[in-house]
Amino acid sequence: MSIQAINVRNQFRGKVAAIIEGPVVSEVDVETPAGIVTSVITTRSIRDLGLTLGSEVVALVKATEVSIAKL
């Protein structure tokens, strides 16, 4: 299967900089020109996608809620 189009507008191309694996979920840090984007995905997905350090990926961000705290 290949993706021909996607409606997510916030896309950040980058490379996997770090993977912190847990038994069920894991953190994936993606280094992008805009900075580090961290995603929490299932550990199974990391295996299914074949993600390793240096893998080229696209981080797709679609937020349903954004919280702001005053400093």
N, CA, C and O atoms as a Tripos MOL2 file, in Angstrom:
@<TRIPOS>MOLECULE
protein
  284   283    71     0     0
PROTEIN
NO_CHARGES

@<TRIPOS>ATOM
      1 N           0.8490   -1.1840    0.0000 N.3       1 MET1
      2 CA          0.0000    0.0000    0.0000 C.3       1 MET1
      3 C           0.8860    1.2360    0.0000 C.2       1 MET1
      4 O           1.8870    1.2900    0.7150 O.2       1 MET1
      5 N           0.5250    2.2140   -0.7890 N.am      2 SER2
      6 CA          1.2290    3.4950   -0.7670 C.3       2 SER2
      7 C           0.2020    4.6090   -0.6310 C.2       2 SER2
      8 O          -0.9140    4.5080   -1.1410 O.2       2 SER2
      9 N           0.5880    5.6580    0.0540 N.am      3 ILE3
     10 CA         -0.3090    6.7940    0.2730 C.3       3 ILE3
     11 C          -0.2080    7.7300   -0.9190 C.2       3 ILE3
     12 O           0.8870    8.1520   -1.2920 O.2       3 ILE3
     13 N          -1.3500    8.0570   -1.5210 N.am      4 GLN4
     14 CA         -1.3610    8.9620   -2.6630 C.3       4 GLN4
     15 C          -1.6630   10.3930   -2.2600 C.2       4 GLN4
     16 O          -1.2230   11.3310   -2.9250 O.2       4 GLN4
     17 N          -2.4130   10.5710   -1.1730 N.am      5 ALA5
     18 CA         -2.7420   11.9090   -0.6790 C.3       5 ALA5
     19 C          -3.1100   11.7930    0.7850 C.2       5 ALA5
     20 O          -3.5470   10.7390    1.2480 O.2       5 ALA5
     21 N          -2.9280   12.9010    1.5210 N.am      6 ILE6
     22 CA         -3.2720   12.9210    2.9450 C.3       6 ILE6
     23 C          -3.7420   14.3220    3.2970 C.2       6 ILE6
     24 O          -3.2600   15.3020    2.7300 O.2       6 ILE6
     25 N          -4.6870   14.4220    4.2380 N.am      7 ASN7
     26 CA         -5.2520   15.7320    4.5560 C.3       7 ASN7
     27 C          -4.5470   16.4190    5.7220 C.2       7 ASN7
     28 O          -4.9080   17.5440    6.0690 O.2       7 ASN7
     29 N          -3.5620   15.7840    6.3290 N.am      8 VAL8
     30 CA         -2.8450   16.4050    7.4440 C.3       8 VAL8
     31 C          -1.9070   17.4720    6.8930 C.2       8 VAL8
     32 O          -1.0340   17.1770    6.0760 O.2       8 VAL8
     33 N          -2.0880   18.7010    7.3360 N.am      9 ARG9
     34 CA         -1.2980   19.8160    6.7980 C.3       9 ARG9
     35 C           0.0380   20.0060    7.5210 C.2       9 ARG9
     36 O           1.0030   20.4820    6.9240 O.2       9 ARG9
     37 N           0.0960   19.6380    8.7980 N.am     10 ASN10
     38 CA          1.3260   19.8210    9.5700 C.3      10 ASN10
     39 C           2.1990   18.5810    9.4170 C.2      10 ASN10
     40 O           2.0400   17.5930   10.1330 O.2      10 ASN10
     41 N           3.1220   18.6610    8.4670 N.am     11 GLN11
     42 CA          4.0020   17.5440    8.1640 C.3      11 GLN11
     43 C           5.4480   17.9910    8.3400 C.2      11 GLN11
     44 O           5.8540   19.0350    7.8300 O.2      11 GLN11
     45 N           6.2140   17.1920    9.0660 N.am     12 PHE12
     46 CA          7.6100   17.5150    9.3350 C.3      12 PHE12
     47 C           8.4860   16.3440    8.9040 C.2      12 PHE12
     48 O           8.4860   15.2910    9.5410 O.2      12 PHE12
     49 N           9.2240   16.5360    7.8290 N.am     13 ARG13
     50 CA         10.1400   15.5030    7.3470 C.3      13 ARG13
     51 C          11.3940   15.5320    8.2070 C.2      13 ARG13
     52 O          11.9040   16.6030    8.5380 O.2      13 ARG13
     53 N          11.8880   14.3610    8.5670 N.am     14 GLY14
     54 CA         13.0910   14.3010    9.3730 C.3      14 GLY14
     55 C          13.6350   12.8940    9.4900 C.2      14 GLY14
     56 O          13.2280   11.9830    8.7680 O.2      14 GLY14
     57 N          14.5660   12.7400   10.4190 N.am     15 LYS15
     58 CA         15.1910   11.4420   10.6620 C.3      15 LYS15
     59 C          15.0120   11.0660   12.1240 C.2      15 LYS15
     60 O          15.0270   11.9240   13.0060 O.2      15 LYS15
     61 N          14.8440    9.7780   12.3680 N.am     16 VAL16
     62 CA         14.7050    9.2880   13.7320 C.3      16 VAL16
     63 C          16.0210    9.5330   14.4670 C.2      16 VAL16
     64 O          17.0740    9.0380   14.0670 O.2      16 VAL16
     65 N          15.9370   10.3170   15.5620 N.am     17 ALA17
     66 CA         17.1220   10.6710   16.3430 C.3      17 ALA17
     67 C          17.2590    9.7960   17.5830 C.2      17 ALA17
     68 O          18.3720    9.5650   18.0550 O.2      17 ALA17
     69 N          16.1340    9.3050   18.1170 N.am     18 ALA18
     70 CA         16.1760    8.4700   19.3180 C.3      18 ALA18
     71 C          14.9060    7.6450   19.3980 C.2      18 ALA18
     72 O          13.8360    8.0700   18.9640 O.2      18 ALA18
     73 N          15.0490    6.4540   19.9640 N.am     19 ILE19
     74 CA         13.9030    5.5850   20.2390 C.3      19 ILE19
     75 C          14.0530    5.0910   21.6690 C.2      19 ILE19
     76 O          15.0570    4.4730   22.0230 O.2      19 ILE19
     77 N          13.0480    5.3700   22.4840 N.am     20 ILE20
     78 CA         13.0370    4.8860   23.8680 C.3      20 ILE20
     79 C          11.9120    3.8550   23.9370 C.2      20 ILE20
     80 O          10.7340    4.2030   24.0240 O.2      20 ILE20
     81 N          12.3000    2.5820   23.8970 N.am     21 GLU21
     82 CA         11.3080    1.5100   23.8400 C.3      21 GLU21
     83 C          10.7830    1.1330   25.2000 C.2      21 GLU21
     84 O          11.5380    1.0070   26.1640 O.2      21 GLU21
     85 N           9.4890    0.9560   25.2680 N.am     22 GLY22
     86 CA          8.8180    0.4220   26.4410 C.3      22 GLY22
     87 C           8.1590   -0.8900   26.0610 C.2      22 GLY22
     88 O           8.1660   -1.2690   24.8900 O.2      22 GLY22
     89 N           7.5900   -1.5890   27.0320 N.am     23 PRO23
     90 CA          6.9720   -2.8760   26.7200 C.3      23 PRO23
     91 C           5.7350   -2.7500   25.8230 C.2      23 PRO23
     92 O           5.4490   -3.6530   25.0370 O.2      23 PRO23
     93 N           5.0100   -1.6490   25.9340 N.am     24 VAL24
     94 CA          3.7920   -1.4750   25.1360 C.3      24 VAL24
     95 C           3.8760   -0.2450   24.2380 C.2      24 VAL24
     96 O           3.5670   -0.3290   23.0490 O.2      24 VAL24
     97 N           4.2910    0.8980   24.7880 N.am     25 VAL25
     98 CA          4.4430    2.1230   23.9970 C.3      25 VAL25
     99 C           5.8860    2.5940   24.0590 C.2      25 VAL25
    100 O           6.6220    2.2840   24.9950 O.2      25 VAL25
    101 N           6.2670    3.3420   23.0490 N.am     26 SER26
    102 CA          7.6300    3.8430   22.9430 C.3      26 SER26
    103 C           7.6130    5.2930   22.5040 C.2      26 SER26
    104 O           6.6360    5.7620   21.9200 O.2      26 SER26
    105 N           8.7120    6.0120   22.7890 N.am     27 GLU27
    106 CA          8.8750    7.3880   22.3250 C.3      27 GLU27
    107 C           9.8340    7.3940   21.1440 C.2      27 GLU27
    108 O          10.8640    6.7200   21.1540 O.2      27 GLU27
    109 N           9.4750    8.1670   20.1270 N.am     28 VAL28
    110 CA         10.3290    8.3170   18.9570 C.3      28 VAL28
    111 C          10.5970    9.8050   18.7800 C.2      28 VAL28
    112 O           9.6680   10.5900   18.5930 O.2      28 VAL28
    113 N          11.8680   10.1910   18.8390 N.am     29 ASP29
    114 CA         12.2700   11.5690   18.5840 C.3      29 ASP29
    115 C          12.6750   11.6890   17.1260 C.2      29 ASP29
    116 O          13.5110   10.9310   16.6340 O.2      29 ASP29
    117 N          12.0650   12.6630   16.4370 N.am     30 VAL30
    118 CA         12.3660   12.9090   15.0310 C.3      30 VAL30
    119 C          13.0290   14.2720   14.9210 C.2      30 VAL30
    120 O          12.4610   15.2830   15.3320 O.2      30 VAL30
    121 N          14.2300   14.2940   14.3650 N.am     31 GLU31
    122 CA         14.9420   15.5550   14.1660 C.3      31 GLU31
    123 C          14.4930   16.1570   12.8410 C.2      31 GLU31
    124 O          14.6740   15.5620   11.7780 O.2      31 GLU31
    125 N          13.8970   17.3660   12.9240 N.am     32 THR32
    126 CA         13.3920   18.0600   11.7450 C.3      32 THR32
    127 C          14.0610   19.4300   11.6570 C.2      32 THR32
    128 O          14.6860   19.8670   12.6230 O.2      32 THR32
    129 N          13.9440   20.1130   10.5260 N.am     33 PRO33
    130 CA         14.4860   21.4710   10.4410 C.3      33 PRO33
    131 C          13.8640   22.4230   11.4630 C.2      33 PRO33
    132 O          14.4840   23.4170   11.8410 O.2      33 PRO33
    133 N          12.6330   22.1200   11.9140 N.am     34 ALA34
    134 CA         11.9580   22.9720   12.8990 C.3      34 ALA34
    135 C          12.3250   22.6140   14.3330 C.2      34 ALA34
    136 O          11.9490   23.3320   15.2600 O.2      34 ALA34
    137 N          13.0460   21.5230   14.5320 N.am     35 GLY35
    138 CA         13.4100   21.0600   15.8680 C.3      35 GLY35
    139 C          13.0090   19.6140   16.0560 C.2      35 GLY35
    140 O          12.6510   18.9310   15.0970 O.2      35 GLY35
    141 N          13.0700   19.1420   17.2980 N.am     36 ILE36
    142 CA         12.7310   17.7570   17.6070 C.3      36 ILE36
    143 C          11.2200   17.6140   17.7830 C.2      36 ILE36
    144 O          10.6010   18.3850   18.5160 O.2      36 ILE36
    145 N          10.6390   16.6420   17.1200 N.am     37 VAL37
    146 CA          9.2350   16.2830   17.2940 C.3      37 VAL37
    147 C           9.2310   14.9030   17.9350 C.2      37 VAL37
    148 O           9.8580   13.9750   17.4240 O.2      37 VAL37
    149 N           8.5170   14.7670   19.0660 N.am     38 THR38
    150 CA          8.4510   13.4930   19.7650 C.3      38 THR38
    151 C           7.0730   12.8790   19.5900 C.2      38 THR38
    152 O           6.0530   13.5450   19.7650 O.2      38 THR38
    153 N           7.0590   11.6070   19.2430 N.am     39 SER39
    154 CA          5.8120   10.8770   19.0760 C.3      39 SER39
    155 C           5.7990    9.6900   20.0240 C.2      39 SER39
    156 O           6.8260    9.0430   20.2290 O.2      39 SER39
    157 N           4.6430    9.4010   20.6010 N.am     40 VAL40
    158 CA          4.4600    8.2010   21.4060 C.3      40 VAL40
    159 C           3.6010    7.2490   20.5850 C.2      40 VAL40
    160 O           2.4350    7.5260   20.3030 O.2      40 VAL40
    161 N           4.1980    6.1240   20.2060 N.am     41 ILE41
    162 CA          3.4880    5.1250   19.4010 C.3      41 ILE41
    163 C           3.6860    3.7560   20.0370 C.2      41 ILE41
    164 O           4.5150    3.5920   20.9320 O.2      41 ILE41
    165 N           2.9320    2.7890   19.5770 N.am     42 THR42
    166 CA          3.0930    1.4540   20.1430 C.3      42 THR42
    167 C           4.4440    0.8770   19.7290 C.2      42 THR42
    168 O           4.9660    1.1670   18.6530 O.2      42 THR42
    169 N           4.9840    0.0630   20.6090 N.am     43 THR43
    170 CA          6.2500   -0.6060   20.3190 C.3      43 THR43
    171 C           6.0780   -1.5380   19.1210 C.2      43 THR43
    172 O           7.0030   -1.7230   18.3300 O.2      43 THR43
    173 N           4.9000   -2.1130   18.9980 N.am     44 ARG44
    174 CA          4.6150   -2.9630   17.8420 C.3      44 ARG44
    175 C           4.7160   -2.1720   16.5480 C.2      44 ARG44
    176 O           5.2130   -2.6890   15.5480 O.2      44 ARG44
    177 N           4.2480   -0.9160   16.5500 N.am     45 SER45
    178 CA          4.3300   -0.0790   15.3480 C.3      45 SER45
    179 C           5.7770    0.2040   14.9600 C.2      45 SER45
    180 O           6.1080    0.2680   13.7760 O.2      45 SER45
    181 N           6.6360    0.3710   15.9640 N.am     46 ILE46
    182 CA          8.0620    0.5920   15.6680 C.3      46 ILE46
    183 C           8.6090   -0.6050   14.8930 C.2      46 ILE46
    184 O           9.3400   -0.4390   13.9170 O.2      46 ILE46
    185 N           8.2560   -1.7940   15.3280 N.am     47 ARG47
    186 CA          8.7120   -3.0090   14.6410 C.3      47 ARG47
    187 C           8.0730   -3.1250   13.2620 C.2      47 ARG47
    188 O           8.7570   -3.4180   12.2810 O.2      47 ARG47
    189 N           6.7560   -2.8940   13.1840 N.am     48 ASP48
    190 CA          6.0450   -3.0190   11.9020 C.3      48 ASP48
    191 C           6.5770   -2.0420   10.8570 C.2      48 ASP48
    192 O           6.6680   -2.3770    9.6760 O.2      48 ASP48
    193 N           6.9330   -0.8150   11.3020 N.am     49 LEU49
    194 CA          7.4720    0.1960   10.3870 C.3      49 LEU49
    195 C           8.9630    0.0150   10.1160 C.2      49 LEU49
    196 O           9.5130    0.6340    9.2040 O.2      49 LEU49
    197 N           9.6130   -0.8340   10.9090 N.am     50 GLY50
    198 CA         11.0500   -1.0440   10.7440 C.3      50 GLY50
    199 C          11.8600    0.1840   11.1160 C.2      50 GLY50
    200 O          12.9000    0.4480   10.5120 O.2      50 GLY50
    201 N          11.3910    0.9430   12.1110 N.am     51 LEU51
    202 CA         12.0820    2.1700   12.4910 C.3      51 LEU51
    203 C          13.3840    1.8640   13.2240 C.2      51 LEU51
    204 O          13.4290    1.0240   14.1220 O.2      51 LEU51
    205 N          14.4310    2.5600   12.8230 N.am     52 THR52
    206 CA         15.7330    2.4850   13.4840 C.3      52 THR52
    207 C          16.3050    3.8910   13.5060 C.2      52 THR52
    208 O          15.7810    4.7890   12.8480 O.2      52 THR52
    209 N          17.3770    4.0840   14.2610 N.am     53 LEU53
    210 CA         18.0380    5.3960   14.2690 C.3      53 LEU53
    211 C          18.4400    5.7550   12.8480 C.2      53 LEU53
    212 O          19.0320    4.9430   12.1370 O.2      53 LEU53
    213 N          18.1180    6.9690   12.4410 N.am     54 GLY54
    214 CA         18.4650    7.4440   11.1080 C.3      54 GLY54
    215 C          17.4060    7.1880   10.0510 C.2      54 GLY54
    216 O          17.5400    7.6680    8.9250 O.2      54 GLY54
    217 N          16.3430    6.4370   10.3860 N.am     55 SER55
    218 CA         15.2640    6.2130    9.4050 C.3      55 SER55
    219 C          14.6610    7.5440    8.9820 C.2      55 SER55
    220 O          14.4050    8.4090    9.8200 O.2      55 SER55
    221 N          14.4340    7.7080    7.6790 N.am     56 GLU56
    222 CA         13.7760    8.9150    7.1830 C.3      56 GLU56
    223 C          12.2710    8.7340    7.3360 C.2      56 GLU56
    224 O          11.7090    7.7340    6.8890 O.2      56 GLU56
    225 N          11.6250    9.7070    7.9700 N.am     57 VAL57
    226 CA         10.1960    9.6240    8.2690 C.3      57 VAL57
    227 C           9.5400   10.9810    8.0440 C.2      57 VAL57
    228 O          10.2120   11.9910    7.8340 O.2      57 VAL57
    229 N           8.2280   10.9770    8.0920 N.am     58 VAL58
    230 CA          7.4500   12.2080    8.1040 C.3      58 VAL58
    231 C           6.5860   12.1670    9.3540 C.2      58 VAL58
    232 O           5.8010   11.2360    9.5360 O.2      58 VAL58
    233 N           6.7230   13.1720   10.2200 N.am     59 ALA59
    234 CA          5.8750   13.2910   11.4030 C.3      59 ALA59
    235 C           4.6290   14.0550   10.9920 C.2      59 ALA59
    236 O           4.7130   15.1870   10.5170 O.2      59 ALA59
    237 N           3.4730   13.4290   11.1760 N.am     60 LEU60
    238 CA          2.1930   14.0340   10.8180 C.3      60 LEU60
    239 C           1.5120   14.4740   12.1060 C.2      60 LEU60
    240 O           1.2420   13.6490   12.9790 O.2      60 LEU60
    241 N           1.2330   15.7720   12.2290 N.am     61 VAL61
    242 CA          0.6840   16.3180   13.4680 C.3      61 VAL61
    243 C          -0.7240   16.8270   13.2140 C.2      61 VAL61
    244 O          -0.9330   17.7120   12.3840 O.2      61 VAL61
    245 N          -1.6830   16.2660   13.9280 N.am     62 LYS62
    246 CA         -3.0660   16.7320   13.8350 C.3      62 LYS62
    247 C          -3.5990   16.7940   15.2550 C.2      62 LYS62
    248 O          -3.9760   15.7720   15.8290 O.2      62 LYS62
    249 N          -3.6290   17.9780   15.8160 N.am     63 ALA63
    250 CA         -4.0380   18.1600   17.2120 C.3      63 ALA63
    251 C          -5.5170   18.4920   17.2870 C.2      63 ALA63
    252 O          -6.0230   19.3110   16.5200 O.2      63 ALA63
    253 N          -6.1980   17.8510   18.2110 N.am     64 THR64
    254 CA         -7.5950   18.2040   18.4500 C.3      64 THR64
    255 C          -7.6980   19.1710   19.6090 C.2      64 THR64
    256 O          -8.7460   19.7790   19.8300 O.2      64 THR64
    257 N          -6.6090   19.3140   20.3510 N.am     65 GLU65
    258 CA         -6.5990   20.2360   21.4830 C.3      65 GLU65
    259 C          -5.1750   20.7440   21.6930 C.2      65 GLU65
    260 O          -4.2180   19.9700   21.6670 O.2      65 GLU65
    261 N          -5.0510   22.0310   21.8980 N.am     66 VAL66
    262 CA         -3.7650   22.6240   22.2330 C.3      66 VAL66
    263 C          -3.9610   23.4150   23.5160 C.2      66 VAL66
    264 O          -4.8050   24.3090   23.5760 O.2      66 VAL66
    265 N          -3.1820   23.0870   24.5460 N.am     67 SER67
    266 CA         -3.2660   23.7860   25.8180 C.3      67 SER67
    267 C          -2.1470   24.7980   25.9360 C.2      67 SER67
    268 O          -1.0500   24.5920   25.4160 O.2      67 SER67
    269 N          -2.4310   25.8970   26.6260 N.am     68 ILE68
    270 CA         -1.4430   26.9530   26.8210 C.3      68 ILE68
    271 C          -1.3830   27.2560   28.3030 C.2      68 ILE68
    272 O          -2.4120   27.3840   28.9660 O.2      68 ILE68
    273 N          -0.1530   27.3720   28.8240 N.am     69 ALA69
    274 CA          0.0470   27.7350   30.2150 C.3      69 ALA69
    275 C           0.8330   29.0450   30.2550 C.2      69 ALA69
    276 O           1.8130   29.1960   29.5250 O.2      69 ALA69
    277 N           0.4200   29.9840   31.0890 N.am     70 LYS70
    278 CA          1.1160   31.2550   31.2160 C.3      70 LYS70
    279 C           2.3440   31.0710   32.1000 C.2      70 LYS70
    280 O           2.2710   30.4410   33.1550 O.2      70 LYS70
    281 N           3.4610   31.6190   31.6650 N.am     71 LEU71
    282 CA          4.7050   31.5190   32.4330 C.3      71 LEU71
    283 C           4.9100   32.7510   33.2960 C.2      71 LEU71
    284 O           5.9070   32.8430   34.0130 O.2      71 LEU71
@<TRIPOS>BOND
     1     1     2 1
     2     2     3 1
     3     3     4 2
     4     3     5 am
     5     5     6 1
     6     6     7 1
     7     7     8 2
     8     7     9 am
     9     9    10 1
    10    10    11 1
    11    11    12 2
    12    11    13 am
    13    13    14 1
    14    14    15 1
    15    15    16 2
    16    15    17 am
    17    17    18 1
    18    18    19 1
    19    19    20 2
    20    19    21 am
    21    21    22 1
    22    22    23 1
    23    23    24 2
    24    23    25 am
    25    25    26 1
    26    26    27 1
    27    27    28 2
    28    27    29 am
    29    29    30 1
    30    30    31 1
    31    31    32 2
    32    31    33 am
    33    33    34 1
    34    34    35 1
    35    35    36 2
    36    35    37 am
    37    37    38 1
    38    38    39 1
    39    39    40 2
    40    39    41 am
    41    41    42 1
    42    42    43 1
    43    43    44 2
    44    43    45 am
    45    45    46 1
    46    46    47 1
    47    47    48 2
    48    47    49 am
    49    49    50 1
    50    50    51 1
    51    51    52 2
    52    51    53 am
    53    53    54 1
    54    54    55 1
    55    55    56 2
    56    55    57 am
    57    57    58 1
    58    58    59 1
    59    59    60 2
    60    59    61 am
    61    61    62 1
    62    62    63 1
    63    63    64 2
    64    63    65 am
    65    65    66 1
    66    66    67 1
    67    67    68 2
    68    67    69 am
    69    69    70 1
    70    70    71 1
    71    71    72 2
    72    71    73 am
    73    73    74 1
    74    74    75 1
    75    75    76 2
    76    75    77 am
    77    77    78 1
    78    78    79 1
    79    79    80 2
    80    79    81 am
    81    81    82 1
    82    82    83 1
    83    83    84 2
    84    83    85 am
    85    85    86 1
    86    86    87 1
    87    87    88 2
    88    87    89 am
    89    89    90 1
    90    90    91 1
    91    91    92 2
    92    91    93 am
    93    93    94 1
    94    94    95 1
    95    95    96 2
    96    95    97 am
    97    97    98 1
    98    98    99 1
    99    99   100 2
   100    99   101 am
   101   101   102 1
   102   102   103 1
   103   103   104 2
   104   103   105 am
   105   105   106 1
   106   106   107 1
   107   107   108 2
   108   107   109 am
   109   109   110 1
   110   110   111 1
   111   111   112 2
   112   111   113 am
   113   113   114 1
   114   114   115 1
   115   115   116 2
   116   115   117 am
   117   117   118 1
   118   118   119 1
   119   119   120 2
   120   119   121 am
   121   121   122 1
   122   122   123 1
   123   123   124 2
   124   123   125 am
   125   125   126 1
   126   126   127 1
   127   127   128 2
   128   127   129 am
   129   129   130 1
   130   130   131 1
   131   131   132 2
   132   131   133 am
   133   133   134 1
   134   134   135 1
   135   135   136 2
   136   135   137 am
   137   137   138 1
   138   138   139 1
   139   139   140 2
   140   139   141 am
   141   141   142 1
   142   142   143 1
   143   143   144 2
   144   143   145 am
   145   145   146 1
   146   146   147 1
   147   147   148 2
   148   147   149 am
   149   149   150 1
   150   150   151 1
   151   151   152 2
   152   151   153 am
   153   153   154 1
   154   154   155 1
   155   155   156 2
   156   155   157 am
   157   157   158 1
   158   158   159 1
   159   159   160 2
   160   159   161 am
   161   161   162 1
   162   162   163 1
   163   163   164 2
   164   163   165 am
   165   165   166 1
   166   166   167 1
   167   167   168 2
   168   167   169 am
   169   169   170 1
   170   170   171 1
   171   171   172 2
   172   171   173 am
   173   173   174 1
   174   174   175 1
   175   175   176 2
   176   175   177 am
   177   177   178 1
   178   178   179 1
   179   179   180 2
   180   179   181 am
   181   181   182 1
   182   182   183 1
   183   183   184 2
   184   183   185 am
   185   185   186 1
   186   186   187 1
   187   187   188 2
   188   187   189 am
   189   189   190 1
   190   190   191 1
   191   191   192 2
   192   191   193 am
   193   193   194 1
   194   194   195 1
   195   195   196 2
   196   195   197 am
   197   197   198 1
   198   198   199 1
   199   199   200 2
   200   199   201 am
   201   201   202 1
   202   202   203 1
   203   203   204 2
   204   203   205 am
   205   205   206 1
   206   206   207 1
   207   207   208 2
   208   207   209 am
   209   209   210 1
   210   210   211 1
   211   211   212 2
   212   211   213 am
   213   213   214 1
   214   214   215 1
   215   215   216 2
   216   215   217 am
   217   217   218 1
   218   218   219 1
   219   219   220 2
   220   219   221 am
   221   221   222 1
   222   222   223 1
   223   223   224 2
   224   223   225 am
   225   225   226 1
   226   226   227 1
   227   227   228 2
   228   227   229 am
   229   229   230 1
   230   230   231 1
   231   231   232 2
   232   231   233 am
   233   233   234 1
   234   234   235 1
   235   235   236 2
   236   235   237 am
   237   237   238 1
   238   238   239 1
   239   239   240 2
   240   239   241 am
   241   241   242 1
   242   242   243 1
   243   243   244 2
   244   243   245 am
   245   245   246 1
   246   246   247 1
   247   247   248 2
   248   247   249 am
   249   249   250 1
   250   250   251 1
   251   251   252 2
   252   251   253 am
   253   253   254 1
   254   254   255 1
   255   255   256 2
   256   255   257 am
   257   257   258 1
   258   258   259 1
   259   259   260 2
   260   259   261 am
   261   261   262 1
   262   262   263 1
   263   263   264 2
   264   263   265 am
   265   265   266 1
   266   266   267 1
   267   267   268 2
   268   267   269 am
   269   269   270 1
   270   270   271 1
   271   271   272 2
   272   271   273 am
   273   273   274 1
   274   274   275 1
   275   275   276 2
   276   275   277 am
   277   277   278 1
   278   278   279 1
   279   279   280 2
   280   279   281 am
   281   281   282 1
   282   282   283 1
   283   283   284 2
@<TRIPOS>SUBSTRUCTURE
     1 MET1         2 RESIDUE 1 A MET
     2 SER2         6 RESIDUE 1 A SER
     3 ILE3        10 RESIDUE 1 A ILE
     4 GLN4        14 RESIDUE 1 A GLN
     5 ALA5        18 RESIDUE 1 A ALA
     6 ILE6        22 RESIDUE 1 A ILE
     7 ASN7        26 RESIDUE 1 A ASN
     8 VAL8        30 RESIDUE 1 A VAL
     9 ARG9        34 RESIDUE 1 A ARG
    10 ASN10       38 RESIDUE 1 A ASN
    11 GLN11       42 RESIDUE 1 A GLN
    12 PHE12       46 RESIDUE 1 A PHE
    13 ARG13       50 RESIDUE 1 A ARG
    14 GLY14       54 RESIDUE 1 A GLY
    15 LYS15       58 RESIDUE 1 A LYS
    16 VAL16       62 RESIDUE 1 A VAL
    17 ALA17       66 RESIDUE 1 A ALA
    18 ALA18       70 RESIDUE 1 A ALA
    19 ILE19       74 RESIDUE 1 A ILE
    20 ILE20       78 RESIDUE 1 A ILE
    21 GLU21       82 RESIDUE 1 A GLU
    22 GLY22       86 RESIDUE 1 A GLY
    23 PRO23       90 RESIDUE 1 A PRO
    24 VAL24       94 RESIDUE 1 A VAL
    25 VAL25       98 RESIDUE 1 A VAL
    26 SER26      102 RESIDUE 1 A SER
    27 GLU27      106 RESIDUE 1 A GLU
    28 VAL28      110 RESIDUE 1 A VAL
    29 ASP29      114 RESIDUE 1 A ASP
    30 VAL30      118 RESIDUE 1 A VAL
    31 GLU31      122 RESIDUE 1 A GLU
    32 THR32      126 RESIDUE 1 A THR
    33 PRO33      130 RESIDUE 1 A PRO
    34 ALA34      134 RESIDUE 1 A ALA
    35 GLY35      138 RESIDUE 1 A GLY
    36 ILE36      142 RESIDUE 1 A ILE
    37 VAL37      146 RESIDUE 1 A VAL
    38 THR38      150 RESIDUE 1 A THR
    39 SER39      154 RESIDUE 1 A SER
    40 VAL40      158 RESIDUE 1 A VAL
    41 ILE41      162 RESIDUE 1 A ILE
    42 THR42      166 RESIDUE 1 A THR
    43 THR43      170 RESIDUE 1 A THR
    44 ARG44      174 RESIDUE 1 A ARG
    45 SER45      178 RESIDUE 1 A SER
    46 ILE46      182 RESIDUE 1 A ILE
    47 ARG47      186 RESIDUE 1 A ARG
    48 ASP48      190 RESIDUE 1 A ASP
    49 LEU49      194 RESIDUE 1 A LEU
    50 GLY50      198 RESIDUE 1 A GLY
    51 LEU51      202 RESIDUE 1 A LEU
    52 THR52      206 RESIDUE 1 A THR
    53 LEU53      210 RESIDUE 1 A LEU
    54 GLY54      214 RESIDUE 1 A GLY
    55 SER55      218 RESIDUE 1 A SER
    56 GLU56      222 RESIDUE 1 A GLU
    57 VAL57      226 RESIDUE 1 A VAL
    58 VAL58      230 RESIDUE 1 A VAL
    59 ALA59      234 RESIDUE 1 A ALA
    60 LEU60      238 RESIDUE 1 A LEU
    61 VAL61      242 RESIDUE 1 A VAL
    62 LYS62      246 RESIDUE 1 A LYS
    63 ALA63      250 RESIDUE 1 A ALA
    64 THR64      254 RESIDUE 1 A THR
    65 GLU65      258 RESIDUE 1 A GLU
    66 VAL66      262 RESIDUE 1 A VAL
    67 SER67      266 RESIDUE 1 A SER
    68 ILE68      270 RESIDUE 1 A ILE
    69 ALA69      274 RESIDUE 1 A ALA
    70 LYS70      278 RESIDUE 1 A LYS
    71 LEU71      282 RESIDUE 1 A LEU
